[in-house]
Amino acid sequence: MNILPFAPIVTLLVGALVVYAFGRFYPKPRFSALISLLFLSIVLVELFKLYPGAGLATFSLWGVQTYLEANGLAIFIGIVAAALGILVSIFDVSHVAQLPGLGRYHALILIMIAGVIGIAFAGDLFNLFVFFEVMAIPSYVLVAFEREKREPVEAGIKYAIMSIFGSLMALGGISLIFMYTGSLDLNTLAQQTASMNPTIAIVATCLIVAGFGTKVAIVPLHMWLPDAYQAAPSGITALLSGITSGVGAIAMLKALVILSPTGVSSGVVLIIFSIVSMFLGNFMALVQRDLKRMLAYSSIAHMGYVLMAIGLGLHYLPTAGEYAFRGGFFHIMNHAVMKGGAFLCAGAILQSIGTNDLTEMRGIGRRNILVGVAFAFFAFALAGVPPLNGFISKFFICKAGIDAGGWGIVAMILLIVNSAISLGYYLPALNTILFSRDISEKAKEAKRTPVWICIPILIMVVFTVLLGVYPELGLKVVNPAVGYLMNFAGGL
């Protein structure tokens, strides 16, 4: 049996035990973050050893054979998750140093990332659901980690209730598929779902979209997200926005692909949800006065872009599938970099002046020029301004819309319109942070930003530019994922 696909998950779970133990018996704040950084670095090496993906690990569970598959899509998600986790661990060396229970904090992060990688590696719907919960449960606790404050606890409870509801919906859809096919194997289910009753297939599709869509925060299942992103520690917000929402879309995609032979137009459903999510996310971001809350609503819009790409790929597979999936996957990577970086900037500002209220951070970018300039790069990238990375992934999605023709072109136009709308809140925020001549009292008294916080922000700026001017660097990881999915979906 090939055990390599197990290695990243086992390493993270062992790392969680080690960092928790050290946190209990040797409670040095920086030490916990550095142990987490070490194990995530080992995982990244293990994932590159599996690149571009060919490993298969089978095992029996309660007499049922199941497996993990290290295909191109799995390696792509694993690399993005581990890399973002490394940067957040560096950031957290200083940012959460004063929080109690840091061993528990970093252990939960490692378990959450293990769940993310497990979702990507899952070769059947059972593992997909189990690892989805392994990812979700630590995230509830991490949102409410500062339990002495009311807002994080309230946000964590709301997030947990919504996510549990979503999990039950997804489980219902998976159960229907198993009931009518007798299988959970992703590689064989497509042939068996072709004979499913169309009504049952529609119900299963709706349950899966609603279930995994709760984690993606598609409208109207987004209510938990603004409060959770605002209340959670900034490193956790970067992880939630940067990778867990994206992997929720991947989980949805893996489940919906095997239903495509039933004739249900899940791609059309996703395109509709994506358009609603883009407009609501961007319009709500326009009226926010809290930086993290503004970025939270922006995340809803960006997941709308990802869903549009997946929807175009599923519905127009022969004509637009390759560019659609390339754009969607590349945008997941780019969003992890640019939105993760934006949330780390928000965390740096919060630590510096004690608030994320935009009216109180006038001129903070002048006092901390690195954070201010970095936020400018992230804001322009998120809005899709060339030649930054956000422009490239949106370009691929637009190319897919042109190739699809008809309603695909309409979807492309709406994406461009939403990118223009996003400038309506990024530019004022940037003007307040970096260009305001009227420096607020809090900004005048701002604390110095520690070097551990500056390092990951600077690295993310470099990749924001590099993935824009040299997209081939990111596409080396993205293209195997696209190739795997096109081969898989095309053979159904």
Phi and psi in degrees as a GROMACS rama.xvg file:
@    title "Ramachandran Plot"
@    xaxis  label "Phi"
@    yaxis  label "Psi"
@TYPE xy
-78.4163  114.619  ASN-2
-94.3533  -5.15216  ILE-3
-57.5262  -40.1851  LEU-4
-61.1568  -23.185  PRO-5
-75.2459  -25.9438  PHE-6
-56.8118  -49.5483  ALA-7
-60.5711  -40.6757  PRO-8
-68.4605  -45.162  ILE-9
-63.1136  -41.7418  VAL-10
-59.5182  -43.3057  THR-11
-67.3952  -39.8516  LEU-12
-69.0351  -39.4404  LEU-13
-63.7305  -42.6853  VAL-14
-59.4353  -38.6905  GLY-15
-61.8076  -41.6133  ALA-16
-65.5973  -42.1473  LEU-17
-65.5131  -48.1258  VAL-18
-67.7547  -33.0301  VAL-19
-66.8058  -42.9535  TYR-20
-63.1332  -45.6678  ALA-21
-64.4136  -36.1881  PHE-22
-64.2214  -30.7724  GLY-23
-77.9138  -42.3846  ARG-24
-106.223  -12.6316  PHE-25
-142.789  70.8488  TYR-26
-76.7778  68.7723  PRO-27
-101.834  117.688  LYS-28
-52.7592  -49.1049  PRO-29
-68.0447  -30.2168  ARG-30
-63.7796  -42.0952  PHE-31
-61.8135  -44.1204  SER-32
-65.0776  -38.2826  ALA-33
-71.1027  -33.9914  LEU-34
-64.9954  -43.8477  ILE-35
-58.9441  -43.5474  SER-36
-60.128  -41.4609  LEU-37
-62.0721  -49.1581  LEU-38
-67.6852  -36.4766  PHE-39
-66.9408  -34.7891  LEU-40
-66.0086  -40.6515  SER-41
-61.0366  -42.763  ILE-42
-61.7147  -41.2922  VAL-43
-61.576  -40.8403  LEU-44
-62.9971  -43.7114  VAL-45
-61.1859  -38.2064  GLU-46
-68.2273  -39.6652  LEU-47
-68.4721  -27.47  PHE-48
-66.565  -30.1346  LYS-49
-83.6139  -15.7721  LEU-50
-59.3159  141.385  TYR-51
-85.8936  5.65304  PRO-52
113.49  110.571  GLY-53
-154.924  0.143756  ALA-54
-82.2408  145.801  GLY-55
-138.899  125.302  LEU-56
-120.821  116.521  ALA-57
-105.001  148.421  THR-58
-156.628  161.931  PHE-59
-104.62  137.823  SER-60
-133.19  113.033  LEU-61
54.6083  39.4016  TRP-62
81.8271  -0.673922  GLY-63
-108.284  128.551  VAL-64
-79.7113  132.389  GLN-65
-139.708  172.008  THR-66
-159.049  161.583  TYR-67
-111.645  137.576  LEU-68
-123.397  119.834  GLU-69
-90.7541  68.525  ALA-70
-87.454  -179.093  ASN-71
-59.14  -39.1493  GLY-72
-65.5993  -41.0695  LEU-73
-65.1489  -44.5014  ALA-74
-63.6555  -40.7831  ILE-75
-57.0866  -52.5046  PHE-76
-63.7908  -41.1638  ILE-77
-61.6267  -43.4325  GLY-78
-64.9527  -44.2663  ILE-79
-61.9688  -44.8984  VAL-80
-64.6461  -46.2713  ALA-81
-66.1637  -41.8821  ALA-82
-64.0775  -43.6291  ALA-83
-65.2945  -38.7792  LEU-84
-61.5259  -38.6123  GLY-85
-61.4856  -46.7323  ILE-86
-64.7786  -39.4969  LEU-87
-66.7145  -36.6466  VAL-88
-63.2712  -40.8887  SER-89
-62.5493  -45.7975  ILE-90
-58.7766  -40.8936  PHE-91
-76.2644  -9.43922  ASP-92
-54.9081  -39.3374  VAL-93
-106.05  -32.9873  SER-94
-68.9276  -37.3812  HIS-95
-112.354  21.1292  VAL-96
-59.9083  -26.6373  ALA-97
-90.6911  -6.57945  GLN-98
-74.1722  140.889  LEU-99
-76.1978  154.564  PRO-100
71.1057  39.9408  GLY-101
-69.5952  -26.4519  LEU-102
-60.2396  -43.304  GLY-103
-66.4253  -39.3533  ARG-104
-59.1279  -51.9765  TYR-105
-71.9641  -31.7766  HIS-106
-62.0402  -41.5496  ALA-107
-65.2384  -37.0902  LEU-108
-62.5635  -44.5644  ILE-109
-64.1112  -39.5799  LEU-110
-65.5157  -41.0684  ILE-111
-61.9895  -43.1579  MET-112
-69.1681  -33.2903  ILE-113
-60.316  -39.9231  ALA-114
-63.9027  -40.9898  GLY-115
-59.6959  -48.0522  VAL-116
-66.6198  -36.7346  ILE-117
-61.6946  -40.9892  GLY-118
-59.1662  -45.0865  ILE-119
-64.4697  -37.5611  ALA-120
-84.6875  -12.9461  PHE-121
-59.8339  128.867  ALA-122
-100.985  2.37663  GLY-123
-150.195  164.494  ASP-124
-68.5822  -27.2726  LEU-125
-64.3694  -53.0295  PHE-126
-61.6216  -37.1762  ASN-127
-57.7503  -46.1187  LEU-128
-70.0282  -42.9532  PHE-129
-60.803  -48.1361  VAL-130
-70.3326  -27.122  PHE-131
-60.6271  -40.7901  PHE-132
-72.0995  -35.9897  GLU-133
-60.4775  -35.7259  VAL-134
-73.3578  -42.4205  MET-135
-72.3625  -44.5716  ALA-136
-60.8992  -47.9034  ILE-137
-61.2413  -31.4336  PRO-138
-65.9816  -33.7731  SER-139
-60.5302  -46.6451  TYR-140
-66.0975  -39.3  VAL-141
-68.0211  -36.2489  LEU-142
-61.3143  -39.7557  VAL-143
-97.6327  23.482  ALA-144
-62.7109  -37.662  PHE-145
-82.8353  71.1705  GLU-146
-71.6065  -8.90791  ARG-147
-78.1326  -9.703  GLU-148
-103.705  146.035  LYS-149
-71.3035  -42.5827  ARG-150
-62.1847  -47.0421  GLU-151
-62.8586  -38.4113  PRO-152
-66.0476  -44.8532  VAL-153
-62.3505  -43.0408  GLU-154
-66.1247  -39.5215  ALA-155
-64.1267  -40.5151  GLY-156
-65.9841  -44.045  ILE-157
-61.3999  -43.7422  LYS-158
-61.7865  -44.6917  TYR-159
-63.1501  -44.207  ALA-160
-62.296  -47.1513  ILE-161
-64.5942  -41.8769  MET-162
-69.9131  -37.6052  SER-163
-63.8999  -41.0803  ILE-164
-57.818  -45.2122  PHE-165
-63.6249  -40.6754  GLY-166
-61.8097  -41.2683  SER-167
-64.6997  -38.915  LEU-168
-63.4534  -45.8846  MET-169
-62.584  -41.1904  ALA-170
-62.788  -36.6896  LEU-171
-62.7206  -43.2827  GLY-172
-64.3763  -43.1171  GLY-173
-62.8967  -40.6108  ILE-174
-63.4319  -39.6099  SER-175
-62.1474  -43.1872  LEU-176
-61.7463  -44.9143  ILE-177
-66.1417  -37.8049  PHE-178
-62.0956  -37.9431  MET-179
-98.4874  -5.48288  TYR-180
-122.75  -26.1385  THR-181
74.403  15.8321  GLY-182
-142.7  154.486  SER-183
-124.057  0.908457  LEU-184
-71.8223  119.384  ASP-185
-63.5848  -32.24  LEU-186
-76.2296  -18.218  ASN-187
-115.129  -13.4768  THR-188
-64.3703  -34.5683  LEU-189
-58.9107  -38.7068  ALA-190
-68.7128  -30.0642  GLN-191
-83.9572  -31.6271  GLN-192
-72.0329  -18.4912  THR-193
-58.128  -26.8604  ALA-194
-97.7152  6.44264  SER-195
-67.1071  148.723  MET-196
-60.4704  129.215  ASN-197
-55.1877  -37.5164  PRO-198
-64.6528  -43.1209  THR-199
-63.8588  -40.1669  ILE-200
-62.6898  -40.2254  ALA-201
-63.6765  -44.8074  ILE-202
-62.2266  -44.4518  VAL-203
-61.6121  -41.4813  ALA-204
-62.2255  -45.9029  THR-205
-62.0764  -41.1297  CYS-206
-65.5291  -40.8748  LEU-207
-68.2508  -42.9192  ILE-208
-62.4311  -45.1789  VAL-209
-67.4522  -39.4868  ALA-210
-67.5267  -59.9429  GLY-211
-73.1107  -24.4635  PHE-212
-66.09  -22.1442  GLY-213
-64.8383  -42.086  THR-214
-68.1186  -36.8831  LYS-215
-70.4969  -20.6368  VAL-216
67.334  43.1201  ALA-217
-70.1641  147.066  ILE-218
-72.4747  131.337  VAL-219
-101.058  25.1447  PRO-220
-100.133  28.8495  LEU-221
-102.198  -0.531395  HIS-222
-59.4747  -27.4318  MET-223
-75.2256  -26.654  TRP-224
-66.7921  -50.018  LEU-225
-58.3914  -43.1156  PRO-226
-66.6413  -41.6463  ASP-227
-65.2466  -45.055  ALA-228
-68.3477  -33.6673  TYR-229
-71.8997  -37.9718  GLN-230
-87.9776  -27.2006  ALA-231
-70.4622  154.592  ALA-232
-54.3193  146.147  PRO-233
-60.6915  -35.1465  SER-234
-63.15  -39.6893  GLY-235
-67.4203  -40.5475  ILE-236
-60.7331  -40.1082  THR-237
-61.4199  -40.0245  ALA-238
-69.6513  -43.5789  LEU-239
-62.0711  -47.3604  LEU-240
-74.0586  -39.3508  SER-241
-75.9582  -30.2782  GLY-242
-137.43  -39.1316  ILE-243
-68.0307  -36.0263  THR-244
-65.732  -41.7398  SER-245
-64.2925  -39.9063  GLY-246
-72.8803  -23.5845  VAL-247
-62.8888  -39.1416  GLY-248
-67.0522  -35.7012  ALA-249
-67.0298  -41.7704  ILE-250
-60.6617  -42.7346  ALA-251
-61.6774  -44.1892  MET-252
-61.3184  -45.5233  LEU-253
-61.9426  -35.5424  LYS-254
-77.0419  -35.3163  ALA-255
-77.2846  -30.7984  LEU-256
-58.5963  -39.3373  VAL-257
-74.541  -10.4799  ILE-258
-94.4273  -6.57304  LEU-259
-60.9216  -32.6001  SER-260
-66.1624  -12.7583  PRO-261
-74.9594  -13.273  THR-262
90.8835  -0.821389  GLY-263
-73.9911  128.857  VAL-264
-84.7278  70.1159  SER-265
-64.9155  -28.3738  SER-266
-61.8357  -41.4203  GLY-267
-63.4959  -41.0424  VAL-268
-59.3298  -44.8097  VAL-269
-66.9707  -37.5071  LEU-270
-62.5458  -42.6011  ILE-271
-62.6141  -48.2106  ILE-272
-61.305  -36.8043  PHE-273
-64.9277  -40.8019  SER-274
-65.3437  -44.6809  ILE-275
-62.3634  -42.8312  VAL-276
-65.6126  -40.2724  SER-277
-61.0066  -50.0169  MET-278
-67.7103  -46.6342  PHE-279
-65.2142  -43.2267  LEU-280
-59.3889  -46.0222  GLY-281
-71.4017  -41.5977  ASN-282
-66.4561  -38.294  PHE-283
-68.2088  -34.947  MET-284
-63.9871  -29.9811  ALA-285
-60.374  -29.7217  LEU-286
-103.937  7.93566  VAL-287
-83.2643  146.374  GLN-288
-117.142  0.357249  ARG-289
-105.899  126.944  ASP-290
-60.5903  -45.9179  LEU-291
-66.9615  -34.7203  LYS-292
-70.133  -36.9074  ARG-293
-62.2583  -45.7149  MET-294
-66.0571  -30.8878  LEU-295
-64.0569  -47.9509  ALA-296
-65.7039  -34.1581  TYR-297
-60.9969  -34.9878  SER-298
-62.8907  -36.4442  SER-299
-61.2317  -42.9783  ILE-300
-63.5726  -41.9948  ALA-301
-69.5006  -34.3747  HIS-302
-66.4985  -27.0292  MET-303
-62.67  -40.7102  GLY-304
-62.2151  -43.1088  TYR-305
-63.183  -44.6699  VAL-306
-64.1666  -35.3627  LEU-307
-62.3982  -42.6133  MET-308
-62.4477  -45.3831  ALA-309
-64.806  -41.2529  ILE-310
-62.1031  -44.5896  GLY-311
-62.5987  -39.8783  LEU-312
-64.5643  -41.5743  GLY-313
-70.6192  -40.5408  LEU-314
-83.1209  -32.6516  HIS-315
-118.473  46.983  TYR-316
-53.9029  -49.5561  LEU-317
-66.115  -35.7818  PRO-318
-96.5621  -33.6463  THR-319
-126.913  -0.190678  ALA-320
-58.901  -45.4341  GLY-321
-62.496  -49.8  GLU-322
-69.9645  -33.2128  TYR-323
-64.9744  -49.937  ALA-324
-67.2884  -36.8384  PHE-325
-62.5261  -44.068  ARG-326
-65.3228  -42.4216  GLY-327
-65.2706  -46.0673  GLY-328
-68.3482  -40.709  PHE-329
-64.7273  -33.834  PHE-330
-71.6126  -32.024  HIS-331
-61.1404  -44.8378  ILE-332
-63.4956  -48.3754  MET-333
-64.6644  -38.1708  ASN-334
-64.5917  -37.2753  HIS-335
-60.0405  -37.535  ALA-336
-76.7971  -54.8826  VAL-337
-77.2919  -39.4954  MET-338
-78.9094  -37.0311  LYS-339
-57.4612  -44.7822  GLY-340
-63.5905  -40.0663  GLY-341
-62.8196  -40.7459  ALA-342
-69.2645  -33.5709  PHE-343
-67.0507  -36.8848  LEU-344
-61.564  -42.4318  CYS-345
-61.4236  -40.0561  ALA-346
-65.0277  -39.3241  GLY-347
-63.9392  -40.8433  ALA-348
-66.015  -42.364  ILE-349
-59.69  -43.631  LEU-350
-68.2838  -29.3583  GLN-351
-77.9682  -41.582  SER-352
-121.776  -5.67328  ILE-353
82.7516  12.7144  GLY-354
-155.936  154.29  THR-355
-110.676  15.1887  ASN-356
-71.9984  119.494  ASP-357
-59.8529  -32.3739  LEU-358
-69.6867  -19.1033  THR-359
-96.6505  -3.25006  GLU-360
-113.052  26.0144  MET-361
-59.6952  121.044  ARG-362
80.181  7.33981  GLY-363
-62.2194  -29.4514  ILE-364
-67.7113  -22.7858  GLY-365
-76.309  -33.1608  ARG-366
-79.145  -31.9239  ARG-367
-126.91  85.9221  ASN-368
-65.3078  -33.7593  ILE-369
-64.1715  -46.8333  LEU-370
-65.6047  -40.7987  VAL-371
-63.6256  -48.0031  GLY-372
-67.0005  -40.0945  VAL-373
-60.4572  -43.3977  ALA-374
-61.4713  -34.9642  PHE-375
-62.0536  -44.855  ALA-376
-60.03  -45.9098  PHE-377
-65.8813  -40.8569  PHE-378
-63.4886  -46.4525  ALA-379
-65.3849  -36.7682  PHE-380
-66.1179  -43.0506  ALA-381
-63.086  -33.5498  LEU-382
-78.2486  -8.96698  ALA-383
85.1192  30.077  GLY-384
-82.6043  127.381  VAL-385
-71.8594  152.516  PRO-386
-100.329  32.6934  PRO-387
-80.4447  168.475  LEU-388
-64.2219  -33.8807  ASN-389
-61.2515  -32.5181  GLY-390
-65.1354  -41.6439  PHE-391
-63.9054  -47.7289  ILE-392
-67.1484  -36.6386  SER-393
-67.0208  -34.2921  LYS-394
-61.4815  -43.1571  PHE-395
-61.5972  -41.5224  PHE-396
-64.7929  -41.4872  ILE-397
-64.3451  -38.4306  CYS-398
-61.4931  -38.5816  LYS-399
-63.6247  -40.492  ALA-400
-61.5276  -41.0015  GLY-401
-65.2032  -43.9  ILE-402
-63.0301  -35.6643  ASP-403
-69.316  -36.6799  ALA-404
72.2148  173.768  GLY-405
56.5399  -121.002  GLY-406
-66.7677  -21.5725  TRP-407
-63.2832  -37.1513  GLY-408
-68.3544  -38.1699  ILE-409
-61.2102  -44.1324  VAL-410
-60.8351  -40.46  ALA-411
-61.3528  -43.8101  MET-412
-63.2173  -41.6593  ILE-413
-65.5574  -34.4117  LEU-414
-64.7119  -43.8991  LEU-415
-63.4452  -41.6266  ILE-416
-59.4797  -42.6658  VAL-417
-68.173  -34.7159  ASN-418
-62.5841  -39.376  SER-419
-66.2328  -40.5932  ALA-420
-59.9201  -38.6874  ILE-421
-62.0337  -27.574  SER-422
-63.0131  -22.3484  LEU-423
-66.3451  -18.6253  GLY-424
-116.329  -26.4661  TYR-425
-68.8264  -42.8463  TYR-426
-65.9109  -46.1631  LEU-427
-60.7618  -40.0614  PRO-428
-63.7528  -42.2022  ALA-429
-65.4754  -39.7064  LEU-430
-61.6381  -40.9195  ASN-431
-66.9487  -44.969  THR-432
-74.9019  -43.3359  ILE-433
-108.873  -34.6993  LEU-434
-109.013  -3.97564  PHE-435
-65.0637  129.19  SER-436
-80.1854  -23.7607  ARG-437
-89.0287  98.6199  ASP-438
-84.8407  127.331  ILE-439
-69.1882  161.961  SER-440
-62.4475  -39.6894  GLU-441
-63.8549  -39.1772  LYS-442
-66.6698  -36.3967  ALA-443
-63.9115  -31.166  LYS-444
-98.724  16.5579  GLU-445
-61.1986  141.286  ALA-446
-79.4756  156.265  LYS-447
-68.588  136.79  ARG-448
-81.5761  123.757  THR-449
-62.3081  152.166  PRO-450
-64.012  -32.4487  VAL-451
-62.5397  -27.9772  TRP-452
-80.2125  -36.0473  ILE-453
-69.7095  -34.2139  CYS-454
-58.4856  -56.0445  ILE-455
-64.7755  -33.5398  PRO-456
-62.7692  -43.9609  ILE-457
-64.8944  -40.2013  LEU-458
-62.1124  -41.2222  ILE-459
-67.5447  -34.6786  MET-460
-61.9632  -44.9223  VAL-461
-58.1392  -45.552  VAL-462
-72.2149  -30.407  PHE-463
-60.3181  -40.6139  THR-464
-77.396  -45.7794  VAL-465
-63.1188  -41.5194  LEU-466
-72.0671  -13.968  LEU-467
-87.3407  -47.9305  GLY-468
-84.1616  -21.3943  VAL-469
-135.368  68.6876  TYR-470
-63.148  -19.9858  PRO-471
-57.0713  -28.3301  GLU-472
-60.2876  -46.9328  LEU-473
-75.2224  -33.9567  GLY-474
-68.5831  -19.0032  LEU-475
-62.2194  -29.3888  LYS-476
-91.818  -35.1434  VAL-477
-73.489  -42.6375  VAL-478
-60.8037  -40.037  ASN-479
-60.7261  -33.6532  PRO-480
-66.758  -42.4184  ALA-481
-64.2074  -44.2224  VAL-482
-61.0539  -42.4174  GLY-483
-61.8043  -47.45  TYR-484
-68.4639  -37.9867  LEU-485
-64.9497  -40.6855  MET-486
-65.7308  -41.6982  ASN-487
-66.5678  -51.7041  PHE-488
-68.7017  -35.9478  ALA-489
-70.1838  -21.5618  GLY-490
-89.9878  2.23774  GLY-491
